[in-house]
Amino acid sequence: MASVSEQAAHGAASTSTLSTEQLELNLALLVTCQSPDHPRALQSVKELIERGADAWYEDSELGWSSLHYAAESDNAELCSYLLSHGAIWNAVDHLGFAAAEVAFSLNHDACYRIIFEEGVRQTVILNLLGRQAEDEDEAADADAEDEQPQADAEADHPGGTAVAIASDEGGCAHMVLQPEHADLANDNDKFLKSKLRFIPSADDPEVVERCLDEDGNMVMAAWETDIMERTTRLLCEGQPEGFSILNVGFGLGIVDRLFQTYKPGRHVIVEAHPDALALMRSQGWDKKPGVEIFGCKWEDAINDVQLGSFDAVFWDTFSQDYAEQRVFFDELPNLLSGPQARFSFFHGLAGTNAFFYDVLTRVAEIDLRDIGLETTWFELQPQLKEEVWEGVKRKYWSLDTYRLPLSTMAL
């Protein structure tokens, strides 16, 4: 590791807005957090913080913050203190690793759990504040429309998420679920107007194996079949004869074909993309007994009185983020037919970062509990070949373990 003086030189170049005195405090904080003497390190860090050291500061050599060093030294109490005094739970180093991932790699479980719980807490709070802000914006927009009926309502509103790296004003990098504004995967309205490419299997040209959008983003692929098979069993086994099921998002039709093997009495599919609807018609879905197709956004379908309620509900849309998924959660009490009804969704957000995936798993569980659903998680190990991603702009899955949710009403 570079000496403190070397770091100071690099730090001065990259954080020119900080005074020499501030840089010295910040670098002293980083060095102190590496100490194996945990009680002394904690006391020294408290003194440095009181003197004005920045808990969020990162060194220029590795991009490590005080939280990274505390996690590396397995100082759980220090991690907790830093998080309560300005350390950023999702700050990442130059290689894209957060402090929790450093802790996990070294089997420092206590440090990992502390950072994880803080990540969950902050995410839940920020999501709640975001929903409150949206409600206020909607109310303000309604008032404005009453006053100015001709107001332009066509402002772009990108809505998708990907694990990305952002920087705050101090230059501190942190991991976020952030849209790339020009990306179709992050703008549902633009995605629905785009053309889809359905790529056949090399082994059987009659079988559609992958679906890509115009930007080269993978919409769905056959590698998800094992996940869909397990999902189908959990949703459909033991259901009464003639049960009803709702699937939001047709994709390649993999899960709907599996649902059909259980002979539901009513099988409703909500799909908004014109190309996916055309694929459905070419495969004869509009002529299958018991199948009803709602060719619209799910936001519109749930307001249709003919939609009704269901014994099983599955949600798997594209180009929509967790905030929109959370809105769908709020509709579940009206969509589920009763105490024995079941719900699941494709849990793929943050599917390229294990730490973020852990956080979003817990957040989803909390949000579902808030609306009266208890969730059980089933772990699968997807088998993917690298050629699955050939010609794809960005992988949406790279983890070893997939967590499959099954939710029922809490009684």
Summary of the structure (lengths in Angstrom):
residues: 411
radius of gyration: 24.4
end to end distance: 55.6
largest distance: 75.2
contacts: 1262
relative contact order: 0.09
helix: 44%
strand: 17%
